């Protein structure tokens, strides 16, 4: 009886260690953490001007500068606004168990932020859901530079 109890405890501890050891510590939905590219598309008279940032320090600084915690939901999307610029956030997919890490893996769009003229109003598209927000004027001016 004692041997059986020891075997059950060892089996439970061993399976717990194995299952927690396979976890990377990050969830699949990690928000804007781990971004690898930020692309800015400005709407100009001559078409579109596209800038891409891939430097990790610049992306981290940019995402902190968004001050998302100060955004206020405005309910419905405003229809009569003209777009000024759009920011698109990219990241590669997480490598799953049993997959090889491919060096040239395609980037996937994580989120999109669209800025509009004259008002600190934005449209955030994240995981297929569109949400309208009002942001602080100083953040809006910084994003429109």
N, CA, C and O atoms as a GROMACS GRO file, in nm:
protein
  580
    1UNK      N    1   0.082  -0.119   0.000
    1UNK     CA    2   0.000   0.000   0.000
    1UNK      C    3   0.087   0.126   0.000
    1UNK      O    4   0.057   0.223  -0.068
    2UNK      N    5   0.194   0.121   0.077
    2UNK     CA    6   0.284   0.234   0.086
    2UNK      C    7   0.353   0.259  -0.049
    2UNK      O    8   0.369   0.374  -0.089
    3UNK      N    9   0.393   0.154  -0.117
    3UNK     CA   10   0.456   0.164  -0.248
    3UNK      C   11   0.361   0.226  -0.351
    3UNK      O   12   0.401   0.309  -0.433
    4UNK      N   13   0.237   0.186  -0.346
    4UNK     CA   14   0.136   0.240  -0.437
    4UNK      C   15   0.119   0.390  -0.416
    4UNK      O   16   0.111   0.466  -0.513
    5UNK      N   17   0.114   0.432  -0.292
    5UNK     CA   18   0.099   0.574  -0.259
    5UNK      C   19   0.219   0.654  -0.308
    5UNK      O   20   0.202   0.764  -0.361
    6UNK      N   21   0.341   0.602  -0.293
    6UNK     CA   22   0.462   0.670  -0.338
    6UNK      C   23   0.462   0.680  -0.490
    6UNK      O   24   0.499   0.784  -0.545
    7UNK      N   25   0.420   0.574  -0.559
    7UNK     CA   26   0.413   0.574  -0.705
    7UNK      C   27   0.314   0.678  -0.755
    7UNK      O   28   0.342   0.746  -0.854
    8UNK      N   29   0.201   0.691  -0.691
    8UNK     CA   30   0.099   0.788  -0.732
    8UNK      C   31   0.152   0.931  -0.714
    8UNK      O   32   0.133   1.015  -0.801
    9UNK      N   33   0.216   0.958  -0.601
    9UNK     CA   34   0.271   1.091  -0.575
    9UNK      C   35   0.379   1.125  -0.677
    9UNK      O   36   0.381   1.235  -0.732
   10UNK      N   37   0.471   1.030  -0.703
   10UNK     CA   38   0.577   1.054  -0.801
   10UNK      C   39   0.521   1.076  -0.941
   10UNK      O   40   0.570   1.161  -1.015
   11UNK      N   41   0.420   1.001  -0.977
   11UNK     CA   42   0.356   1.018  -1.106
   11UNK      C   43   0.292   1.156  -1.118
   11UNK      O   44   0.304   1.222  -1.221
   12UNK      N   45   0.223   1.200  -1.013
   12UNK     CA   46   0.158   1.331  -1.013
   12UNK      C   47   0.261   1.443  -1.023
   12UNK      O   48   0.244   1.536  -1.101
   13UNK      N   49   0.368   1.434  -0.944
   13UNK     CA   50   0.472   1.538  -0.946
   13UNK      C   51   0.543   1.538  -1.081
   13UNK      O   52   0.569   1.644  -1.137
   14UNK      N   53   0.574   1.421  -1.133
   14UNK     CA   54   0.643   1.411  -1.262
   14UNK      C   55   0.560   1.468  -1.376
   14UNK      O   56   0.612   1.541  -1.460
   15UNK      N   57   0.432   1.434  -1.380
   15UNK     CA   58   0.347   1.485  -1.489
   15UNK      C   59   0.328   1.636  -1.476
   15UNK      O   60   0.318   1.705  -1.578
   16UNK      N   61   0.322   1.689  -1.355
   16UNK     CA   62   0.311   1.834  -1.336
   16UNK      C   63   0.436   1.904  -1.386
   16UNK      O   64   0.425   2.007  -1.453
   17UNK      N   65   0.552   1.851  -1.356
   17UNK     CA   66   0.678   1.911  -1.403
   17UNK      C   67   0.687   1.907  -1.555
   17UNK      O   68   0.731   2.003  -1.617
   18UNK      N   69   0.648   1.798  -1.614
   18UNK     CA   70   0.654   1.785  -1.760
   18UNK      C   71   0.559   1.884  -1.827
   18UNK      O   72   0.597   1.951  -1.923
   19UNK      N   73   0.436   1.894  -1.777
   19UNK     CA   74   0.338   1.983  -1.839
   19UNK      C   75   0.374   2.129  -1.821
   19UNK      O   76   0.354   2.208  -1.914
   20UNK      N   77   0.424   2.169  -1.707
   20UNK     CA   78   0.462   2.309  -1.687
   20UNK      C   79   0.592   2.341  -1.757
   20UNK      O   80   0.616   2.457  -1.792
   21UNK      N   81   0.676   2.245  -1.779
   21UNK     CA   82   0.801   2.267  -1.850
   21UNK      C   83   0.781   2.296  -1.996
   21UNK      O   84   0.867   2.359  -2.058
   22UNK      N   85   0.672   2.253  -2.055
   22UNK     CA   86   0.643   2.277  -2.196
   22UNK      C   87   0.588   2.416  -2.221
   22UNK      O   88   0.582   2.460  -2.336
   23UNK      N   89   0.549   2.486  -2.119
   23UNK     CA   90   0.495   2.619  -2.133
   23UNK      C   91   0.606   2.720  -2.152
   23UNK      O   92   0.710   2.710  -2.085
   24UNK      N   93   0.587   2.816  -2.241
   24UNK     CA   94   0.690   2.918  -2.265
   24UNK      C   95   0.676   3.034  -2.168
   24UNK      O   96   0.765   3.119  -2.162
   25UNK      N   97   0.568   3.040  -2.093
   25UNK     CA   98   0.549   3.149  -1.999
   25UNK      C   99   0.469   3.265  -2.058
   25UNK      O  100   0.428   3.354  -1.984
   26UNK      N  101   0.447   3.265  -2.189
   26UNK     CA  102   0.370   3.371  -2.252
   26UNK      C  103   0.242   3.312  -2.308
   26UNK      O  104   0.240   3.200  -2.360
   27UNK      N  105   0.138   3.389  -2.298
   27UNK     CA  106   0.011   3.341  -2.354
   27UNK      C  107   0.009   3.366  -2.504
   27UNK      O  108   0.087   3.447  -2.555
   28UNK      N  109  -0.080   3.300  -2.572
   28UNK     CA  110  -0.094   3.316  -2.718
   28UNK      C  111  -0.138   3.458  -2.752
   28UNK      O  112  -0.093   3.516  -2.850
   29UNK      N  113  -0.226   3.514  -2.670
   29UNK     CA  114  -0.274   3.649  -2.691
   29UNK      C  115  -0.189   3.743  -2.607
   29UNK      O  116  -0.226   3.775  -2.494
   30UNK      N  117  -0.076   3.787  -2.660
   30UNK     CA  118   0.012   3.870  -2.581
   30UNK      C  119  -0.002   4.018  -2.613
   30UNK      O  120   0.088   4.096  -2.583
   31UNK      N  121  -0.112   4.057  -2.673
   31UNK     CA  122  -0.138   4.197  -2.700
   31UNK      C  123  -0.035   4.257  -2.794
   31UNK      O  124   0.001   4.195  -2.895
   32UNK      N  125   0.012   4.376  -2.761
   32UNK     CA  126   0.110   4.442  -2.846
   32UNK      C  127   0.253   4.409  -2.804
   32UNK      O  128   0.347   4.463  -2.862
   33UNK      N  129   0.271   4.321  -2.707
   33UNK     CA  130   0.405   4.277  -2.670
   33UNK      C  131   0.462   4.191  -2.782
   33UNK      O  132   0.389   4.116  -2.846
   34UNK      N  133   0.590   4.202  -2.804
   34UNK     CA  134   0.655   4.117  -2.903
   34UNK      C  135   0.636   4.164  -3.046
   34UNK      O  136   0.654   4.085  -3.139
   35UNK      N  137   0.599   4.290  -3.066
   35UNK     CA  138   0.584   4.341  -3.202
   35UNK      C  139   0.718   4.338  -3.272
   35UNK      O  140   0.822   4.359  -3.210
   36UNK      N  141   0.717   4.313  -3.401
   36UNK     CA  142   0.840   4.308  -3.478
   36UNK      C  143   0.848   4.414  -3.586
   36UNK      O  144   0.957   4.448  -3.631
   37UNK      N  145   0.736   4.466  -3.629
   37UNK     CA  146   0.732   4.573  -3.728
   37UNK      C  147   0.615   4.665  -3.698
   37UNK      O  148   0.508   4.621  -3.658
   38UNK      N  149   0.637   4.795  -3.719
   38UNK     CA  150   0.530   4.894  -3.715
   38UNK      C  151   0.539   4.969  -3.847
   38UNK      O  152   0.645   5.023  -3.881
   39UNK      N  153   0.430   4.972  -3.920
   39UNK     CA  154   0.428   5.039  -4.050
   39UNK      C  155   0.332   5.157  -4.041
   39UNK      O  156   0.218   5.143  -3.996
   40UNK      N  157   0.381   5.274  -4.085
   40UNK     CA  158   0.297   5.394  -4.087
   40UNK      C  159   0.266   5.427  -4.232
   40UNK      O  160   0.356   5.437  -4.315
   41UNK      N  161   0.137   5.444  -4.262
   41UNK     CA  162   0.093   5.479  -4.397
   41UNK      C  163   0.024   5.614  -4.389
   41UNK      O  164  -0.083   5.626  -4.330
   42UNK      N  165   0.086   5.716  -4.449
   42UNK     CA  166   0.029   5.851  -4.452
   42UNK      C  167  -0.048   5.869  -4.581
   42UNK      O  168   0.000   5.833  -4.689
   43UNK      N  169  -0.167   5.926  -4.571
   43UNK     CA  170  -0.247   5.958  -4.688
   43UNK      C  171  -0.204   6.097  -4.736
   43UNK      O  172  -0.228   6.196  -4.667
   44UNK      N  173  -0.140   6.105  -4.852
   44UNK     CA  174  -0.095   6.232  -4.908
   44UNK      C  175  -0.169   6.261  -5.036
   44UNK      O  176  -0.244   6.178  -5.086
   45UNK      N  177  -0.147   6.380  -5.090
   45UNK     CA  178  -0.211   6.417  -5.216
   45UNK      C  179  -0.163   6.329  -5.331
   45UNK      O  180  -0.238   6.302  -5.424
   46UNK      N  181  -0.038   6.283  -5.323
   46UNK     CA  182   0.021   6.202  -5.430
   46UNK      C  183   0.004   6.052  -5.407
   46UNK      O  184   0.062   5.973  -5.481
   47UNK      N  185  -0.072   6.012  -5.310
   47UNK     CA  186  -0.091   5.870  -5.282
   47UNK      C  187  -0.058   5.838  -5.138
   47UNK      O  188  -0.104   5.906  -5.046
   48UNK      N  189   0.021   5.733  -5.119
   48UNK     CA  190   0.055   5.689  -4.984
   48UNK      C  191   0.205   5.697  -4.962
   48UNK      O  192   0.284   5.665  -5.050
   49UNK      N  193   0.243   5.741  -4.843
   49UNK     CA  194   0.382   5.742  -4.801
   49UNK      C  195   0.394   5.637  -4.691
   49UNK      O  196   0.328   5.646  -4.588
   50UNK      N  197   0.479   5.537  -4.713
   50UNK     CA  198   0.488   5.425  -4.619
   50UNK      C  199   0.624   5.426  -4.551
   50UNK      O  200   0.728   5.432  -4.617
   51UNK      N  201   0.623   5.419  -4.417
   51UNK     CA  202   0.744   5.409  -4.337
   51UNK      C  203   0.732   5.284  -4.251
   51UNK      O  204   0.626   5.257  -4.195
   52UNK      N  205   0.842   5.208  -4.239
   52UNK     CA  206   0.841   5.087  -4.158
   52UNK      C  207   0.952   5.095  -4.053
   52UNK      O  208   1.065   5.132  -4.084
   53UNK      N  209   0.918   5.060  -3.929
   53UNK     CA  210   1.015   5.056  -3.820
   53UNK      C  211   1.026   4.911  -3.773
   53UNK      O  212   0.925   4.848  -3.743
   54UNK      N  213   1.150   4.860  -3.768
   54UNK     CA  214   1.171   4.722  -3.724
   54UNK      C  215   1.261   4.712  -3.601
   54UNK      O  216   1.278   4.603  -3.545
   55UNK      N  217   1.319   4.824  -3.558
   55UNK     CA  218   1.409   4.824  -3.443
   55UNK      C  219   1.329   4.803  -3.314
   55UNK      O  220   1.232   4.874  -3.288
   56UNK      N  221   1.370   4.705  -3.235
   56UNK     CA  222   1.295   4.668  -3.114
   56UNK      C  223   1.285   4.783  -3.015
   56UNK      O  224   1.180   4.801  -2.954
   57UNK      N  225   1.392   4.861  -2.996
   57UNK     CA  226   1.389   4.973  -2.902
   57UNK      C  227   1.292   5.082  -2.947
   57UNK      O  228   1.219   5.138  -2.866
   58UNK      N  229   1.293   5.112  -3.077
   58UNK     CA  230   1.202   5.214  -3.130
   58UNK      C  231   1.057   5.169  -3.119
   58UNK      O  232   0.969   5.248  -3.086
   59UNK      N  233   1.031   5.041  -3.146
   59UNK     CA  234   0.895   4.988  -3.136
   59UNK      C  235   0.847   4.992  -2.992
   59UNK      O  236   0.732   5.029  -2.966
   60UNK      N  237   0.933   4.955  -2.899
   60UNK     CA  238   0.898   4.958  -2.756
   60UNK      C  239   0.868   5.101  -2.712
   60UNK      O  240   0.770   5.125  -2.640
   61UNK      N  241   0.951   5.194  -2.753
   61UNK     CA  242   0.930   5.335  -2.719
   61UNK      C  243   0.800   5.387  -2.779
   61UNK      O  244   0.726   5.460  -2.714
   62UNK      N  245   0.773   5.350  -2.903
   62UNK     CA  246   0.650   5.391  -2.971
   62UNK      C  247   0.527   5.338  -2.899
   62UNK      O  248   0.432   5.412  -2.876
   63UNK      N  249   0.527   5.208  -2.864
   63UNK     CA  250   0.408   5.148  -2.801
   63UNK      C  251   0.384   5.207  -2.663
   63UNK      O  252   0.268   5.219  -2.621
   64UNK      N  253   0.490   5.243  -2.590
   64UNK     CA  254   0.471   5.309  -2.460
   64UNK      C  255   0.418   5.452  -2.478
   64UNK      O  256   0.340   5.500  -2.397
   65UNK      N  257   0.463   5.518  -2.587
   65UNK     CA  258   0.420   5.654  -2.615
   65UNK      C  259   0.275   5.666  -2.657
   65UNK      O  260   0.220   5.776  -2.659
   66UNK      N  261   0.212   5.555  -2.692
   66UNK     CA  262   0.070   5.558  -2.729
   66UNK      C  263  -0.020   5.592  -2.611
   66UNK      O  264  -0.131   5.643  -2.630
   67UNK      N  265   0.028   5.566  -2.489
   67UNK     CA  266  -0.047   5.593  -2.365
   67UNK      C  267  -0.190   5.538  -2.374
   67UNK      O  268  -0.287   5.610  -2.351
   68UNK      N  269  -0.200   5.411  -2.407
   68UNK     CA  270  -0.329   5.345  -2.427
   68UNK      C  271  -0.419   5.355  -2.305
   68UNK      O  272  -0.541   5.361  -2.319
   69UNK      N  273  -0.361   5.357  -2.186
   69UNK     CA  274  -0.442   5.362  -2.064
   69UNK      C  275  -0.522   5.492  -2.053
   69UNK      O  276  -0.615   5.500  -1.973
   70UNK      N  277  -0.486   5.595  -2.131
   70UNK     CA  278  -0.558   5.722  -2.127
   70UNK      C  279  -0.662   5.735  -2.238
   70UNK      O  280  -0.732   5.836  -2.245
   71UNK      N  281  -0.673   5.638  -2.324
   71UNK     CA  282  -0.774   5.641  -2.431
   71UNK      C  283  -0.912   5.624  -2.371
   71UNK      O  284  -0.931   5.548  -2.276
   72UNK      N  285  -1.009   5.696  -2.426
   72UNK     CA  286  -1.147   5.687  -2.378
   72UNK      C  287  -1.237   5.636  -2.492
   72UNK      O  288  -1.233   5.690  -2.602
   73UNK      N  289  -1.316   5.533  -2.466
   73UNK     CA  290  -1.406   5.484  -2.571
   73UNK      C  291  -1.510   5.588  -2.607
   73UNK      O  292  -1.563   5.657  -2.520
   74UNK      N  293  -1.539   5.601  -2.738
   74UNK     CA  294  -1.638   5.699  -2.782
   74UNK      C  295  -1.762   5.634  -2.840
   74UNK      O  296  -1.851   5.704  -2.889
   75UNK      N  297  -1.771   5.504  -2.833
   75UNK     CA  298  -1.892   5.437  -2.882
   75UNK      C  299  -1.883   5.405  -3.029
   75UNK      O  300  -1.806   5.318  -3.070
   76UNK      N  301  -1.961   5.476  -3.111
   76UNK     CA  302  -1.969   5.446  -3.253
   76UNK      C  303  -1.858   5.517  -3.330
   76UNK      O  304  -1.808   5.622  -3.290
   77UNK      N  305  -1.822   5.457  -3.443
   77UNK     CA  306  -1.724   5.515  -3.532
   77UNK      C  307  -1.784   5.637  -3.600
   77UNK      O  308  -1.899   5.633  -3.646
   78UNK      N  309  -1.707   5.746  -3.607
   78UNK     CA  310  -1.756   5.867  -3.675
   78UNK      C  311  -1.740   5.848  -3.825
   78UNK      O  312  -1.634   5.807  -3.873
   79UNK      N  313  -1.845   5.877  -3.898
   79UNK     CA  314  -1.848   5.849  -4.042
   79UNK      C  315  -1.792   5.962  -4.127
   79UNK      O  316  -1.740   5.936  -4.236
   80UNK      N  317  -1.800   6.087  -4.082
   80UNK     CA  318  -1.765   6.201  -4.165
   80UNK      C  319  -1.619   6.244  -4.152
   80UNK      O  320  -1.585   6.354  -4.194
   81UNK      N  321  -1.534   6.162  -4.098
   81UNK     CA  322  -1.394   6.196  -4.076
   81UNK      C  323  -1.308   6.150  -4.193
   81UNK      O  324  -1.335   6.047  -4.255
   82UNK      N  325  -1.204   6.228  -4.224
   82UNK     CA  326  -1.107   6.190  -4.327
   82UNK      C  327  -0.985   6.129  -4.259
   82UNK      O  328  -0.935   6.182  -4.160
   83UNK      N  329  -0.938   6.017  -4.315
   83UNK     CA  330  -0.820   5.951  -4.260
   83UNK      C  331  -0.695   6.033  -4.289
   83UNK      O  332  -0.680   6.089  -4.398
   84UNK      N  333  -0.605   6.039  -4.190
   84UNK     CA  334  -0.477   6.106  -4.207
   84UNK      C  335  -0.367   6.002  -4.223
   84UNK      O  336  -0.289   6.007  -4.317
   85UNK      N  337  -0.362   5.910  -4.130
   85UNK     CA  338  -0.259   5.805  -4.135
   85UNK      C  339  -0.308   5.680  -4.065
   85UNK      O  340  -0.402   5.682  -3.986
   86UNK      N  341  -0.240   5.570  -4.097
   86UNK     CA  342  -0.273   5.441  -4.039
   86UNK      C  343  -0.145   5.375  -3.991
   86UNK      O  344  -0.044   5.374  -4.063
   87UNK      N  345  -0.148   5.320  -3.872
   87UNK     CA  346  -0.036   5.243  -3.818
   87UNK      C  347  -0.077   5.096  -3.817
   87UNK      O  348  -0.184   5.061  -3.767
   88UNK      N  349   0.008   5.012  -3.872
   88UNK     CA  350  -0.020   4.868  -3.875
   88UNK      C  351   0.090   4.798  -3.797
   88UNK      O  352   0.209   4.820  -3.821
   89UNK      N  353   0.051   4.712  -3.703
   89UNK     CA  354   0.144   4.641  -3.616
   89UNK      C  355   0.154   4.496  -3.663
   89UNK      O  356   0.053   4.429  -3.686
   90UNK      N  357   0.279   4.447  -3.677
   90UNK     CA  358   0.304   4.312  -3.727
   90UNK      C  359   0.385   4.230  -3.627
   90UNK      O  360   0.464   4.283  -3.549
   91UNK      N  361   0.363   4.098  -3.634
   91UNK     CA  362   0.440   4.002  -3.552
   91UNK      C  363   0.434   3.868  -3.624
   91UNK      O  364   0.335   3.838  -3.691
   92UNK      N  365   0.540   3.786  -3.609
   92UNK     CA  366   0.534   3.651  -3.665
   92UNK      C  367   0.457   3.562  -3.569
   92UNK      O  368   0.448   3.591  -3.450
   93UNK      N  369   0.401   3.455  -3.622
   93UNK     CA  370   0.328   3.360  -3.540
   93UNK      C  371   0.422   3.292  -3.441
   93UNK      O  372   0.542   3.278  -3.468
   94UNK      N  373   0.368   3.250  -3.329
   94UNK     CA  374   0.443   3.174  -3.231
   94UNK      C  375   0.471   3.035  -3.286
   94UNK      O  376   0.385   2.972  -3.346
   95UNK      N  377   0.595   2.990  -3.265
   95UNK     CA  378   0.630   2.855  -3.310
   95UNK      C  379   0.566   2.756  -3.214
   95UNK      O  380   0.586   2.763  -3.093
   96UNK      N  381   0.489   2.666  -3.269
   96UNK     CA  382   0.417   2.566  -3.190
   96UNK      C  383   0.501   2.441  -3.172
   96UNK      O  384   0.598   2.420  -3.244
   97UNK      N  385   0.464   2.359  -3.076
   97UNK     CA  386   0.535   2.235  -3.048
   97UNK      C  387   0.535   2.147  -3.173
   97UNK      O  388   0.430   2.123  -3.234
   98UNK      N  389   0.652   2.100  -3.210
   98UNK     CA  390   0.665   2.013  -3.326
   98UNK      C  391   0.694   2.086  -3.455
   98UNK      O  392   0.723   2.022  -3.556
   99UNK      N  393   0.689   2.220  -3.454
   99UNK     CA  394   0.720   2.298  -3.574
   99UNK      C  395   0.866   2.342  -3.570
   99UNK      O  396   0.923   2.362  -3.463
  100UNK      N  397   0.925   2.356  -3.686
  100UNK     CA  398   1.059   2.411  -3.696
  100UNK      C  399   1.048   2.562  -3.702
  100UNK      O  400   0.953   2.617  -3.758
  101UNK      N  401   1.145   2.630  -3.643
  101UNK     CA  402   1.145   2.775  -3.647
  101UNK      C  403   1.197   2.817  -3.784
  101UNK      O  404   1.316   2.801  -3.814
  102UNK      N  405   1.109   2.871  -3.864
  102UNK     CA  406   1.147   2.915  -3.999
  102UNK      C  407   1.199   3.057  -3.992
  102UNK      O  408   1.135   3.144  -3.933
  103UNK      N  409   1.315   3.081  -4.054
  103UNK     CA  410   1.375   3.213  -4.051
  103UNK      C  411   1.292   3.314  -4.130
  103UNK      O  412   1.284   3.431  -4.092
  104UNK      N  413   1.232   3.271  -4.238
  104UNK     CA  414   1.157   3.362  -4.323
  104UNK      C  415   1.007   3.355  -4.302
  104UNK      O  416   0.932   3.368  -4.398
  105UNK      N  417   0.963   3.334  -4.180
  105UNK     CA  418   0.820   3.322  -4.155
  105UNK      C  419   0.750   3.454  -4.184
  105UNK      O  420   0.803   3.561  -4.154
  106UNK      N  421   0.632   3.446  -4.241
  106UNK     CA  422   0.557   3.565  -4.277
  106UNK      C  423   0.508   3.638  -4.153
  106UNK      O  424   0.471   3.577  -4.052
  107UNK      N  425   0.507   3.771  -4.163
  107UNK     CA  426   0.455   3.855  -4.056
  107UNK      C  427   0.303   3.860  -4.070
  107UNK      O  428   0.250   3.862  -4.181
  108UNK      N  429   0.235   3.861  -3.958
  108UNK     CA  430   0.090   3.872  -3.957
  108UNK      C  431   0.050   4.003  -3.889
  108UNK      O  432   0.113   4.047  -3.793
  109UNK      N  433  -0.055   4.063  -3.942
  109UNK     CA  434  -0.105   4.187  -3.883
  109UNK      C  435  -0.171   4.156  -3.749
  109UNK      O  436  -0.257   4.069  -3.740
  110UNK      N  437  -0.129   4.230  -3.645
  110UNK     CA  438  -0.183   4.212  -3.511
  110UNK      C  439  -0.292   4.315  -3.484
  110UNK      O  440  -0.400   4.282  -3.434
  111UNK      N  441  -0.262   4.440  -3.518
  111UNK     CA  442  -0.357   4.548  -3.490
  111UNK      C  443  -0.336   4.660  -3.592
  111UNK      O  444  -0.234   4.667  -3.661
  112UNK      N  445  -0.438   4.746  -3.599
  112UNK     CA  446  -0.433   4.861  -3.691
  112UNK      C  447  -0.494   4.980  -3.619
  112UNK      O  448  -0.602   4.969  -3.560
  113UNK      N  449  -0.426   5.095  -3.622
  113UNK     CA  450  -0.475   5.218  -3.562
  113UNK      C  451  -0.487   5.322  -3.673
  113UNK      O  452  -0.389   5.353  -3.740
  114UNK      N  453  -0.607   5.374  -3.693
  114UNK     CA  454  -0.633   5.475  -3.797
  114UNK      C  455  -0.659   5.608  -3.730
  114UNK      O  456  -0.746   5.619  -3.644
  115UNK      N  457  -0.582   5.712  -3.770
  115UNK     CA  458  -0.599   5.847  -3.718
  115UNK      C  459  -0.680   5.928  -3.816
  115UNK      O  460  -0.673   5.907  -3.937
  116UNK      N  461  -0.758   6.023  -3.764
  116UNK     CA  462  -0.843   6.108  -3.846
  116UNK      C  463  -0.804   6.254  -3.830
  116UNK      O  464  -0.736   6.291  -3.734
  117UNK      N  465  -0.846   6.337  -3.926
  117UNK     CA  466  -0.810   6.479  -3.927
  117UNK      C  467  -0.875   6.555  -3.813
  117UNK      O  468  -0.988   6.528  -3.773
  118UNK      N  469  -0.798   6.652  -3.762
  118UNK     CA  470  -0.845   6.758  -3.673
  118UNK      C  471  -0.895   6.719  -3.536
  118UNK      O  472  -0.901   6.805  -3.448
  119UNK      N  473  -0.931   6.596  -3.512
  119UNK     CA  474  -0.978   6.556  -3.379
  119UNK      C  475  -0.892   6.442  -3.327
  119UNK      O  476  -0.846   6.359  -3.407
  120UNK      N  477  -0.868   6.435  -3.197
  120UNK     CA  478  -0.789   6.323  -3.142
  120UNK      C  479  -0.873   6.196  -3.132
  120UNK      O  480  -0.896   6.142  -3.024
  121UNK      N  481  -0.918   6.151  -3.248
  121UNK     CA  482  -1.008   6.038  -3.258
  121UNK      C  483  -0.939   5.930  -3.340
  121UNK      O  484  -0.880   5.960  -3.444
  122UNK      N  485  -0.945   5.805  -3.295
  122UNK     CA  486  -0.882   5.696  -3.368
  122UNK      C  487  -0.977   5.576  -3.376
  122UNK      O  488  -1.073   5.565  -3.300
  123UNK      N  489  -0.946   5.490  -3.469
  123UNK     CA  490  -1.018   5.363  -3.482
  123UNK      C  491  -0.915   5.253  -3.464
  123UNK      O  492  -0.818   5.244  -3.540
  124UNK      N  493  -0.934   5.168  -3.364
  124UNK     CA  494  -0.845   5.057  -3.336
  124UNK      C  495  -0.910   4.929  -3.386
  124UNK      O  496  -1.024   4.898  -3.350
  125UNK      N  497  -0.837   4.854  -3.469
  125UNK     CA  498  -0.884   4.723  -3.515
  125UNK      C  499  -0.789   4.620  -3.455
  125UNK      O  500  -0.670   4.619  -3.485
  126UNK      N  501  -0.844   4.533  -3.369
  126UNK     CA  502  -0.763   4.433  -3.300
  126UNK      C  503  -0.842   4.302  -3.297
  126UNK      O  504  -0.955   4.299  -3.249
  127UNK      N  505  -0.783   4.197  -3.348
  127UNK     CA  506  -0.846   4.065  -3.352
  127UNK      C  507  -0.981   4.069  -3.424
  127UNK      O  508  -1.076   4.000  -3.384
  128UNK      N  509  -0.989   4.150  -3.530
  128UNK     CA  510  -1.110   4.156  -3.609
  128UNK      C  511  -1.221   4.243  -3.552
  128UNK      O  512  -1.330   4.249  -3.609
  129UNK      N  513  -1.195   4.310  -3.441
  129UNK     CA  514  -1.295   4.395  -3.376
  129UNK      C  515  -1.252   4.540  -3.390
  129UNK      O  516  -1.137   4.575  -3.360
  130UNK      N  517  -1.344   4.627  -3.434
  130UNK     CA  518  -1.316   4.769  -3.446
  130UNK      C  519  -1.372   4.844  -3.326
  130UNK      O  520  -1.487   4.824  -3.286
  131UNK      N  521  -1.288   4.931  -3.268
  131UNK     CA  522  -1.328   5.010  -3.152
  131UNK      C  523  -1.282   5.155  -3.173
  131UNK      O  524  -1.169   5.178  -3.217
  132UNK      N  525  -1.368   5.250  -3.143
  132UNK     CA  526  -1.337   5.392  -3.159
  132UNK      C  527  -1.296   5.450  -3.024
  132UNK      O  528  -1.357   5.420  -2.921
  133UNK      N  529  -1.189   5.533  -3.026
  133UNK     CA  530  -1.138   5.593  -2.903
  133UNK      C  531  -1.105   5.740  -2.926
  133UNK      O  532  -1.079   5.783  -3.038
  134UNK      N  533  -1.106   5.814  -2.816
  134UNK     CA  534  -1.053   5.950  -2.815
  134UNK      C  535  -0.925   5.944  -2.733
  134UNK      O  536  -0.922   5.885  -2.625
  135UNK      N  537  -0.819   6.004  -2.785
  135UNK     CA  538  -0.690   5.999  -2.715
  135UNK      C  539  -0.648   6.140  -2.674
  135UNK      O  540  -0.702   6.237  -2.726
  136UNK      N  541  -0.552   6.152  -2.581
  136UNK     CA  542  -0.502   6.284  -2.542
  136UNK      C  543  -0.445   6.359  -2.663
  136UNK      O  544  -0.384   6.298  -2.751
  137UNK      N  545  -0.464   6.488  -2.666
  137UNK     CA  546  -0.422   6.570  -2.780
  137UNK      C  547  -0.271   6.562  -2.805
  137UNK      O  548  -0.228   6.562  -2.920
  138UNK      N  549  -0.190   6.555  -2.700
  138UNK     CA  550  -0.044   6.550  -2.720
  138UNK      C  551   0.000   6.419  -2.786
  138UNK      O  552   0.094   6.418  -2.864
  139UNK      N  553  -0.068   6.310  -2.755
  139UNK     CA  554  -0.038   6.182  -2.821
  139UNK      C  555  -0.082   6.188  -2.967
  139UNK      O  556  -0.011   6.139  -3.055
  140UNK      N  557  -0.197   6.246  -2.992
  140UNK     CA  558  -0.249   6.261  -3.128
  140UNK      C  559  -0.151   6.343  -3.214
  140UNK      O  560  -0.122   6.306  -3.328
  141UNK      N  561  -0.102   6.454  -3.159
  141UNK     CA  562  -0.007   6.540  -3.234
  141UNK      C  563   0.123   6.465  -3.261
  141UNK      O  564   0.179   6.477  -3.370
  142UNK      N  565   0.170   6.389  -3.165
  142UNK     CA  566   0.293   6.311  -3.182
  142UNK      C  567   0.277   6.207  -3.293
  142UNK      O  568   0.369   6.186  -3.372
  143UNK      N  569   0.162   6.141  -3.298
  143UNK     CA  570   0.138   6.039  -3.401
  143UNK      C  571   0.121   6.100  -3.540
  143UNK      O  572   0.149   6.033  -3.640
  144UNK      N  573   0.076   6.224  -3.548
  144UNK     CA  574   0.054   6.288  -3.677
  144UNK      C  575   0.179   6.356  -3.733
  144UNK      O  576   0.172   6.415  -3.840
  145UNK      N  577   0.290   6.350  -3.665
  145UNK     CA  578   0.414   6.413  -3.714
  145UNK      C  579   0.476   6.333  -3.824
  145UNK      O  580   0.581   6.372  -3.876
   0.00000   0.00000   0.00000
